[in-house]
Amino acid sequence: MVFADLRAPIAMIRTIEEHSGLSHMPDPNPASLAQPVVSS
């Protein structure tokens, strides 16, 4: 499944950020996950 392959790395990255203290916010901009960051 493609979605499963995409969710696993994202979950790992978010977990690593939380443990390393890079993510100060509880949920940093969830809209950026759904929308592309190409809006100029």
C-alpha positions as CSV (number, residue, x, y, z in Angstrom):
1,M,0.0,0.0,0.0
2,V,1.4,3.4,-1.0
3,F,-0.4,5.2,1.9
4,A,1.0,2.9,4.5
5,D,4.5,3.4,3.1
6,L,4.1,7.2,3.3
7,R,2.5,7.1,6.8
8,A,5.3,5.0,8.4
9,P,8.2,7.4,7.6
10,I,6.1,10.5,8.6
11,A,5.3,8.9,12.0
12,M,8.9,8.1,12.5
13,I,10.1,11.6,11.6
14,R,7.5,13.2,13.9
15,T,8.4,10.9,16.7
16,I,12.1,11.7,16.3
17,E,11.4,15.5,16.2
18,E,9.3,15.2,19.4
19,H,12.1,13.3,21.2
20,S,14.9,15.5,19.9
21,G,12.9,18.7,20.9
22,L,12.8,20.1,17.3
23,S,9.1,20.3,17.3
24,H,8.1,22.9,20.0
25,M,4.4,22.9,19.0
26,P,2.1,19.9,19.8
27,D,0.9,19.8,16.2
28,P,3.0,22.1,13.9
29,N,0.7,23.4,11.1
30,P,-1.3,20.3,10.2
31,A,-2.6,22.2,7.1
32,S,0.9,22.0,5.6
33,L,0.6,18.2,5.5
34,A,-2.5,18.3,3.3
35,Q,-1.7,21.3,1.2
36,P,1.5,21.7,-1.0
37,V,3.9,24.4,0.1
38,V,4.0,25.9,-3.4
39,S,1.7,28.9,-2.6
40,S,3.8,31.9,-3.5
